[in-house]
């Protein structure tokens, strides 16, 4: 039987405390920003300057260093949002609810970037800005799901009730994630098949793959930074009458 180490249990228990979460994320932020800058500069330099041109697409393929990580993040963030929503729905953990709703605008932004950059690439490659194939259509539905979560949360005044509603919507929308991921394998589409996540080996040269993975890590770190910033604001909004918030404000005024 797998036992979770006691130190891990204590860490997550402390992170569920709003005051501890706020102070911990404040100390963590400078390190995350530094890591994000290093990864982004390295990834862009490798992808836009060091990587060779593609033998078929020329330099136009370089949009993948934005498009592909953004598409990956659109799926990843939705799963985080749905999981956090489920945790908040079952165990009524306030920070889980906050993580869920704070993830929605970030996920919507990444989804829009994926669709927009895909259209920029599609015009010279396919001769059109948009085709209603399975991958693109299901990704567009994902954007609507994100917008639905944001709109539903904003429409309900009681934020605990709103969090329950968006958690249910997010969980229902999870069915779209495997459709997006496997759409190029299940149906005949114009969209390119998997090149990085193939079971045998990636069909992309290592000089192109490394910058792509660096940008993927950069986008993940950016997501964490944006999530922490948004969740801290949401937390202060919900806890504005709590004693720890008043104490923090008094201490900041003394400084």
N, C-alpha and C positions, 0 to 999 in steps of 0.2 A: 504493500500500500504506500502510495506517495504521500509524504508529509511535507507541508510547506514549512520552511525554516521559520523559527519564532521571530527572527529579526525582520523578515519580510512581512509577517503578520503585523508586527508593531509599527512598521513603516507605513503600511496602508491604513492602519487604524489612526495613526497620527495625521496622515494626509486627509482623512475624512473630516478633520477638525478645521473649520473655516479660518480661525486665526493662524494656526500653524501652516495651512496651505498658502495663505497670503504672504506670510513672512518668508517661507521657503522658496516660493516662486520668485519673489523679489530678489533674493540672493542668487538664484539660478540664472536670471535673465541675462546678465552681462556675458556669462560663459556661452550661452546659447547663441547670442548675437555674434560673438567672435567666431564660433564654429560655423555659423551660417555664412558669414562673409568669406571665410577660408574655403569652404566647400564650393560656394558659388563662383568665386574667382577662378579656382582650379578647374571646375567643370566647364565653365565658359571658355577659358583659355584653351583647354584641351579639345573641346568640341568645335570651336570656331576657328582655331588657329593651327593646332597640332594635328588633328585628325585629317586624313586625306579626303579628297572629294570622292563621292560615290561614282562607280564606273557607269551607272545608268542615269542617276538623277543629278549628277554634278554636285554643286554646292547647295542646291535647294533642299537636300535631305537634312541639312543642319537644323532645320526647324524641329527635328525630333528631340533636340536637347531641351526644348520647352514643352512641346506637345506630349511626348510620351510620359515624362514624369508627372505632368499635370493630369493626364488621363489616369495614371496609376493612383494618384492622390485622390481623384474624384471617387474612386471605388473604396480606397482605404479609409478615407474620412467618413464615408457613409457607414461603413461597418463599425467604426468607433462610435459614431453618433447613435446607431441602433443599439449597440452593446451597452453604452452608457445609459441610454433611455430605458433599456430593460432592467439594468441594475437599479436605477431610480424608481422604476415602476414596482419592482418586487420588494426591495429593501428600504425604499423611501429615503435614500441617501441624497441629501440636497446637492452636494458637489457633483454627483453623477448627473443629476438633472441639469446642472449648470454646464457641465462639459458637453452634454448632448446638444443643448440649444446654442452654445457658443461655437460648436463645430459647424453648424448649418451654413452660416454665411461664408465661411472659409471654403467649405466643400463646394458651395454654389459657384464661388469665384474660380476655383480650379476646374470645375466642369465647364464653365463658360470659356475659360482659356483653352481647354482641350478642344472644344467645338470650334472656336474661332481659328486657332492655329491649324486645325485639321482642314478647315475650309481654305485657308491660305495655301496649304500644301496641295489640296485637291484640285484647285483650279489649273495649275500647270500640268499636273500628273493625269487627272481624269478629264480635264476640259470643262469642268463645272464646279461651282462653289459647294454644291450640296447634292447628295443622292439619298433617297429614302431606303437605304439598306439597313440590315438588322443592327449592325454595330452603331451607326450614327443615330438611328431612331431610338434605340434603347438608351444611348447616352443622353439624348435630348430629354427623354422621359425622366432620367436621373436628375437633370437640372430642374424639371418641374416638381419632382419630389422634394428637392431641397427648398425650392421656393414655397411649396405648400407647407413645409414644416415652419419656415420663417413666418409666413402669413398667418398660420393657425396660432402660433405662439403669440403673435402680436395682437390677435383678435380677442384673446381671452384675458381679462384683467387679473384674475387670480392666477398667479404664476405657478403655483403648485398644481392646480387643475390643468393649466396650459401644458405643463411638463408631462403630465400623464397622457394628454391628448396627442402631443407630438411624438411621444414614445411609441404609442400604438401605431400612428401613421408611419413612423420610421421602420418599425418592425414589419409592417405589411409590405413596405417597399423593398425589403431585403430580397424578395424574390427576383427583382430586376438585376441584382448584382451578378449571379451566375449567367444570366441571359447575355449581359454585356460581355462578360469574360469569354464565354464559349460561342458567341454568335458567329465568329468567323469560321468555326469548325462545324457548327450545326447547319449553317445555311451558306449558299453561294453568295458572296458579297464582293464588292470592289475593294473593301478594306484589306490591307495587308495582314497576313496571318502572323502568329507569334514568331518572334526572332530571338528574343532574350530568354524567355521562359520555356524554351523547348526542353524536352526530357533528356535528349542526348547531349547536345551542346548548342550554344547560341549561334545562329547563322549571321553573326555580325562580327566584324574584325575587332580584335582586342583593342586596337588604337581608337576605335569608335565606341566600344563598349564601356571602357573605363570612364571617360567623361560623362557618358549617359548615366552610369551608376552614381557618379559624384553628384550630378544634378538631381538625381532621385533622392539621395541623402540630404542634399541642400533643401529640397522642397519639403521633406519631412521635418527637418529642423525648423524651417519657416512656419510650418503648420503648428508645431509645438509653441513657438514664440507667439504667434497670433492667437492660438488657443488660450495660452496663459494670460495674455493681455485682455482678451475679451471676457474670459471667465473671472478675472479679478474685478473687472468693472461690474459684471453681473452680480458677483458675490457682494460687493459693497452696496449695490442697489437693494438687494434683498435684505442685507444685514445692517442697513443704515441706522436702525434704532438699537442695535446690539451694543453692549457695553464695550466690547473689544474694539469696535469701530470708533466709538467716542474717545476711548483712551488713546488710540492711535492718532486721531486728529489732534488731540491735546498735546501729545508728545511732538508731533510735527510742527505745531505752532510754536512750541518752546524753542525749537531749533532755529 
